[in-house]
Amino acid sequence: MMKRILALVLACLLLGAAALAEVTGPLFQSDRMSDSDTDRSGTFTYTVDRLEGLVDLSGNVLMEPQFGDLSYAGEGYYEATNEGGFNTSALVTASGEAVTPFEYSDFDVLSPNWAIGVVLEGTNDKDASDYTVVFGEYDYAVIVRNDVFYLPEKKLVGTLERAQLNRASASATLENWLLVEDRAGVLTAYDTEMNAVTPLMSSSYDPELIVKSDNELSPKALYSAVTGEKLSDKAYESLSKLDGGYTSFYDRDSRLYGILNNRGEEVCPPTFGIIYSTLLDGHYFRVANTDENNKSLSGLYDLETGALTIPCAYDNFYMYGSKHVINNGYICVEQDGKLGYIDTEGNVTCPIQYNRDSVDYFGCTLGATDMTGAVTIVAADGTVTQLPDVTELATKNKLTQADGYYLVVKNAEGNYGVVDWHGNQVVDFVLDYSASVYDGDCLYTGSSIYKIER
């Protein structure tokens, strides 16, 4: 009954809500739902008769309830289990299609191409164990073998014994190659048929492009560190690994760094004193140069345009969610301990004047609570709004994948609602438990999914 009442109250809001936003739904309802991994997966699990299924942020059922337990494994795949004990899990797609047999206790999904299924057996010898067991006759578990799957073909391509695998990673420059470091520290590269080669690198943490000479007399050239293939005759120094298969290189003449793509092509000339390793929004790297006072200042280099989109003028860029620096078209920047916003063309849209230690960052919104308990929000376009009925900015997780345009708030009676970045009430204080806003403005209330239209 409470669920139905909540739905009716939210539906009534459609009549009274300002033209700014409209709440539609519920798009989906279930007595038992979970958003424990929604930030990564973009899905919710729901339970019917003790079986779990999946629904997306738009309320579409992706998988009917069919597994006793579902947990997100990464890259759009899930670990599914129907019974207890060792080696009873399979890797499945979001639609429920099994990619592996139900023969595994754990999975390591390395990339869209590679996954490893782990087979365990119980032990009470802590020193010889790899896992801790919570329930059952054994306190620990040890790895028996590691089965390697090539995911595009849903195919088991080989098996690595325990001693053969300490850590593994997908090649960042060659999508069909797997890098495996054994327990002795020896690195091996495998292709999709599990043919092995010895890569020209000592660790999977090393860059996958290297510079070497074929002999003492020949000049240095650029090579793939995975296959040994020569990529170009141009030599570089001090190559460093970046996200996404990119590599930074050092130019001795200019004493600056540039960027190579995974084919060894220059996508950024040597221009910057620092290039940070994290790839932002899929095509930006944070870069830095020093000013006349030798202070390091950061900007954003756009790989798509091959240009410095944001000049090197800021101490820091803030990220909301996983590697997202642009939220609702705005970027939160820091100068001398103060926060503000710029747009994607570098124009200041919100004065850079808010003490970083006094405000919370929510994507395109900043929030603050003063000594009296008054709550104020600052939108990325510079609009400042005090929220008179709000006692807490209760956005469940500051690292959610939403962009901060909508915020979950709490009043003195302990009820929850939703406001937009200018403080306009979108959902009145009708929720008796917290809610979350996700990508695509999906409002999740714990048992229902709604859509907020901007």
C-alpha positions in Angstrom: 0.0 0.0 0.0 2.8 2.4 0.9 4.3 1.8 -2.5 1.1 2.7 -4.3 0.6 5.8 -2.1 4.1 7.0 -3.0 3.4 6.5 -6.7 0.1 8.6 -6.4 1.8 11.4 -4.6 4.6 11.6 -7.2 2.0 11.5 -10.0 0.2 14.4 -8.3 3.4 16.4 -8.4 3.2 16.5 -12.2 0.3 18.9 -11.9 2.0 21.2 -9.5 5.5 21.1 -10.6 7.0 24.1 -12.4 7.6 23.9 -16.1 11.3 23.3 -15.3 10.9 19.6 -14.6 8.4 16.8 -14.8 8.5 13.6 -12.9 7.1 10.6 -14.8 6.5 7.1 -13.6 6.9 4.9 -11.9 8.7 3.3 -14.8 9.3 0.2 -12.7 8.4 -1.0 -9.2 9.5 -4.0 -7.1 9.2 -4.8 -3.4 12.9 -5.5 -3.4 15.5 -3.6 -5.4 19.1 -2.8 -5.0 21.4 -0.1 -6.4 24.6 -1.4 -4.7 26.5 -1.4 -8.0 24.4 0.8 -10.2 27.1 3.5 -10.5 29.2 1.0 -12.5 26.7 -1.2 -14.1 23.9 1.2 -15.0 21.4 -1.3 -13.8 19.4 -2.2 -10.7 18.8 -5.7 -9.4 15.3 -6.7 -8.3 14.1 -9.8 -6.6 10.9 -11.9 -7.1 10.4 -15.1 -5.2 14.1 -15.1 -4.1 15.4 -14.9 -7.7 17.2 -11.8 -9.0 16.9 -10.0 -12.3 18.0 -6.7 -13.9 16.3 -3.5 -14.9 17.9 -0.5 -16.5 17.7 3.2 -15.6 14.7 3.7 -17.9 12.7 0.9 -16.2 13.3 -1.7 -19.0 13.6 -5.2 -17.7 16.8 -6.6 -19.1 16.7 -10.0 -17.3 13.8 -11.7 -15.7 14.4 -13.0 -12.2 16.3 -16.3 -12.6 19.4 -16.3 -10.5 19.7 -16.7 -6.7 22.4 -14.0 -6.7 23.7 -11.5 -9.2 26.7 -9.3 -8.8 28.3 -7.0 -11.3 31.6 -8.3 -12.6 32.4 -5.4 -15.0 32.2 -4.5 -18.7 28.5 -5.3 -18.9 28.9 -8.9 -17.4 27.5 -10.3 -14.2 28.4 -13.2 -11.9 25.4 -15.4 -11.4 25.0 -18.0 -8.7 22.1 -20.4 -7.9 23.6 -22.5 -5.1 26.1 -22.3 -2.3 29.6 -23.8 -2.1 32.6 -23.6 -4.3 32.5 -23.4 -8.1 28.8 -22.8 -8.7 28.9 -19.4 -10.5 28.8 -18.4 -14.2 29.6 -15.2 -16.0 26.4 -14.0 -17.8 25.3 -11.1 -19.9 22.7 -8.5 -18.9 20.1 -10.6 -20.7 21.0 -13.7 -18.7 22.9 -15.6 -21.3 25.7 -17.7 -19.8 29.1 -17.0 -21.2 30.8 -19.7 -19.1 29.6 -22.9 -17.4 28.5 -22.7 -13.7 31.9 -24.0 -12.6 33.6 -21.0 -11.0 33.9 -19.2 -7.7 35.1 -15.8 -8.9 35.7 -13.8 -12.1 38.1 -11.2 -13.2 36.7 -9.3 -16.2 39.7 -7.5 -17.6 38.2 -5.8 -20.6 35.4 -6.2 -23.2 37.6 -9.0 -24.7 39.1 -10.9 -21.7 37.8 -12.6 -18.5 39.3 -15.1 -16.2 37.2 -17.6 -14.2 38.7 -18.9 -11.0 38.2 -22.4 -9.7 38.8 -22.9 -5.9 39.0 -25.6 -3.4 38.7 -25.3 0.4 41.6 -25.4 2.8 42.1 -24.6 6.5 45.8 -23.6 5.8 45.8 -19.8 6.0 49.4 -19.6 4.7 48.6 -21.5 1.6 45.3 -19.8 0.8 44.2 -17.2 -1.7 40.7 -16.4 -0.4 38.9 -16.1 3.0 35.7 -18.1 3.3 32.8 -16.7 5.3 30.5 -19.7 5.7 31.1 -23.5 5.3 33.5 -26.2 6.6 36.6 -24.4 5.4 38.0 -21.1 6.6 40.0 -20.4 3.4 40.2 -21.3 -0.3 43.1 -21.9 -2.7 43.1 -21.4 -6.4 43.1 -24.7 -8.4 43.2 -23.1 -11.9 42.3 -20.0 -13.9 40.3 -20.4 -17.1 40.8 -17.7 -19.7 37.8 -16.7 -21.8 37.8 -14.6 -25.0 34.5 -12.8 -24.6 33.7 -11.7 -28.1 33.5 -15.4 -29.1 32.3 -16.6 -25.6 35.1 -19.1 -25.9 37.4 -20.8 -23.4 40.8 -20.3 -24.9 43.1 -21.8 -22.3 43.9 -22.5 -18.7 46.6 -21.1 -16.4 47.6 -23.0 -13.3 47.9 -21.2 -10.0 51.7 -20.6 -10.3 51.2 -19.2 -13.8 49.0 -16.3 -12.8 49.6 -13.7 -10.2 48.0 -10.8 -12.0 46.7 -10.2 -15.5 45.6 -7.3 -17.6 44.3 -6.7 -21.1 46.7 -5.0 -23.5 45.9 -1.3 -23.8 47.4 -1.0 -27.3 46.4 -4.4 -28.8 42.9 -5.5 -27.9 43.4 -9.2 -28.8 46.4 -9.7 -26.4 46.4 -10.6 -22.8 49.3 -9.8 -20.4 49.9 -12.3 -17.6 52.5 -12.0 -14.8 53.2 -15.3 -13.0 54.0 -15.8 -9.4 57.7 -15.6 -10.1 57.2 -12.1 -11.7 57.7 -13.3 -15.3 55.5 -11.6 -17.9 53.9 -13.4 -20.9 51.6 -12.1 -23.6 48.9 -14.4 -25.0 46.9 -14.1 -28.2 43.3 -15.3 -28.6 44.5 -18.8 -29.2 46.7 -18.7 -26.1 49.9 -18.6 -28.1 52.6 -17.1 -25.9 55.3 -14.6 -26.6 57.7 -12.9 -24.3 56.9 -9.1 -24.3 59.6 -6.5 -24.3 58.6 -5.2 -20.9 59.3 -6.3 -17.3 55.9 -5.6 -15.9 52.3 -5.0 -17.0 52.6 -1.6 -15.4 55.2 -0.6 -18.0 54.2 1.4 -21.2 53.4 -0.9 -24.1 55.4 1.3 -26.5 59.2 1.1 -26.1 62.3 2.6 -27.7 65.2 0.3 -28.4 68.0 -0.4 -30.9 68.3 -3.6 -32.9 72.0 -3.6 -32.3 74.7 -1.3 -30.9 75.3 0.4 -34.3 71.7 1.0 -35.3 69.7 4.1 -34.2 66.9 3.7 -31.7 63.3 3.2 -33.0 59.8 2.8 -31.6 58.4 -0.7 -31.0 55.3 -2.5 -29.7 56.5 -3.9 -26.3 53.9 -6.7 -26.6 54.7 -8.1 -30.1 58.0 -6.6 -30.8 56.7 -5.0 -34.0 58.7 -2.0 -35.2 56.3 1.0 -35.4 58.5 3.9 -36.5 62.1 5.0 -36.9 61.6 8.0 -34.7 63.1 7.6 -31.2 61.7 8.9 -28.0 62.8 9.0 -24.4 61.1 8.5 -21.0 57.9 6.8 -22.2 55.2 6.7 -19.6 51.9 4.7 -19.6 48.7 6.7 -19.8 45.1 5.5 -19.8 43.4 4.2 -22.9 46.5 2.8 -24.6 48.1 6.3 -24.8 51.8 6.9 -23.9 53.5 10.1 -22.9 57.0 10.8 -24.3 59.7 13.2 -23.3 61.4 15.5 -25.8 65.0 16.3 -24.7 65.4 19.4 -26.8 62.3 21.2 -25.5 62.2 19.4 -22.2 58.5 18.9 -22.6 56.1 16.0 -22.9 53.8 14.9 -25.7 51.4 12.0 -26.3 51.5 9.0 -28.6 48.4 6.9 -29.5 48.5 3.0 -29.4 49.9 2.9 -32.9 52.9 5.1 -32.0 51.5 8.2 -33.8 51.9 11.6 -32.2 48.5 13.0 -31.1 50.0 15.7 -29.0 53.4 17.4 -29.7 55.8 18.0 -26.9 54.1 21.0 -25.3 53.6 20.3 -21.6 55.7 20.0 -18.4 53.3 17.4 -17.0 50.7 15.0 -18.6 48.5 13.3 -16.0 47.7 9.6 -16.7 43.9 9.6 -16.3 41.8 9.8 -19.5 38.8 12.1 -18.8 35.5 11.8 -20.6 37.1 9.6 -23.1 39.2 12.2 -24.9 40.8 14.7 -22.5 44.0 14.6 -20.6 44.9 17.0 -17.8 48.1 18.7 -18.6 50.2 21.3 -16.8 52.9 24.0 -17.4 54.6 26.3 -15.0 53.9 30.1 -14.8 56.5 32.9 -14.3 56.5 32.1 -10.6 57.3 28.4 -11.3 53.8 27.4 -10.1 52.3 24.4 -11.9 48.9 25.2 -13.5 46.6 22.7 -15.3 44.6 22.7 -18.5 42.7 20.2 -20.6 44.1 18.8 -23.8 41.4 17.5 -26.2 42.6 14.5 -28.2 39.7 14.8 -30.7 40.6 18.3 -31.7 44.3 18.1 -31.0 44.2 21.4 -29.1 44.4 22.8 -25.6 40.7 23.2 -24.9 41.1 24.7 -21.4 44.3 26.8 -20.9 46.8 26.0 -18.2 45.5 28.4 -15.6 44.0 26.2 -12.8 45.3 24.3 -9.8 42.9 21.5 -10.2 39.9 20.1 -12.0 37.2 18.3 -10.0 35.7 15.0 -11.2 32.2 13.8 -10.4 31.9 10.1 -10.9 34.5 8.0 -12.7 36.7 10.2 -14.8 34.0 12.7 -15.7 35.3 16.2 -15.6 32.5 17.8 -17.7 29.0 17.8 -16.0 26.0 19.5 -17.7 28.5 21.4 -19.9 30.5 22.8 -17.0 33.9 22.1 -15.3 34.6 22.8 -11.7 38.0 24.4 -11.3 40.2 25.3 -8.3 42.5 28.4 -8.0 44.3 29.1 -4.7 42.0 26.9 -2.7 38.9 28.4 -4.2 36.3 26.7 -6.4 34.2 27.9 -9.3 33.1 26.9 -12.7 34.0 27.4 -16.4 32.3 26.2 -19.5 33.9 24.0 -22.2 35.2 27.1 -24.0 37.0 28.3 -20.9 34.6 31.1 -19.9 34.2 31.6 -16.2 30.5 31.0 -15.5 30.6 31.0 -11.7 33.1 33.1 -9.8 36.1 31.1 -8.5 35.5 32.2 -4.9 34.2 29.3 -2.8 36.5 27.8 -0.2 37.2 24.2 -1.2 37.1 23.1 2.5 33.7 24.7 3.1 31.6 23.3 0.2 30.7 19.9 -1.1 31.1 19.2 -4.8 28.2 17.6 -6.7 29.1 17.8 -10.4 27.5 21.1 -11.7 26.5 22.2 -8.2 28.3 23.2 -5.0 26.6 22.8 -1.6 27.3 24.3 1.8 25.8 24.2 5.3 26.6 27.2 7.6 27.0 27.3 11.4 23.2 27.9 11.8 22.4 24.8 9.7 21.2 26.8 6.7 21.8 25.1 3.4 22.9 26.9 0.2 23.6 25.6 -3.2 25.6 27.3 -6.0 24.9 26.3 -9.6 27.7 26.1 -12.2 26.1 29.1 -14.0 26.6 31.2 -10.9 23.1 31.1 -9.4 23.1 31.1 -5.6 20.1 29.7 -3.8 19.4 29.2 -0.1 17.1 26.3 0.6 14.9 27.4 3.5 13.2 24.0 4.1 16.3 21.9 3.7 18.5 20.7 6.6 20.7 18.4 4.7 22.0 17.8 1.2 21.4 14.1 1.2 22.6 13.0 -2.2 23.4 9.4 -1.4 26.7 9.1 -3.0 28.8 12.1 -4.0 30.5 9.9 -6.6 27.3 8.9 -8.4 27.3 8.9 -12.2 24.6 11.7 -12.3 25.9 15.2 -13.1 24.6 17.1 -10.1 21.8 18.9 -11.9 19.3 17.3 -9.4 20.1 16.9 -5.7 18.4 14.8 -3.1 17.6 16.9 0.0 16.2 16.2 3.5 14.0 18.4 5.8 13.7 18.8 9.5 11.1 16.1 9.7 13.5 13.5 8.2 11.7 13.3 4.9 13.4 13.5 1.5 12.8 15.3 -1.7 14.6 16.5 -4.9 15.6 19.9 -6.0 17.3 21.0 -9.2 20.6 22.9 -9.4 18.7 26.3 -8.9 16.8 25.0 -5.8 13.5 24.5 -7.5 11.5 21.7 -5.8 11.0 18.8 -8.2 9.8 16.2 -5.8 8.3 17.5 -2.5 9.3 16.0 0.9 7.1 12.9 0.4 9.9 10.2 0.6 10.4 8.6 4.0 13.8 7.2 3.0 16.6 8.5 0.8 16.6 8.4 -2.9 19.3 8.6 -5.6 19.6 10.3 -9.0 21.6 8.5 -11.7 22.6 9.2 -15.3 19.8 10.2 -17.6 18.0 11.7 -14.6 16.8 8.4 -13.2 15.2 8.9 -9.8 15.5 5.7 -7.7 13.5 5.7 -4.4 14.5 2.3 -3.1 11.6 0.4 -4.6 10.7 2.4 -7.7 12.3 4.1 -10.7 11.0 7.5 -12.0 12.2 9.7 -14.8 12.9 13.4 -14.2 12.6 15.4 -17.4 14.7 18.6 -17.6 
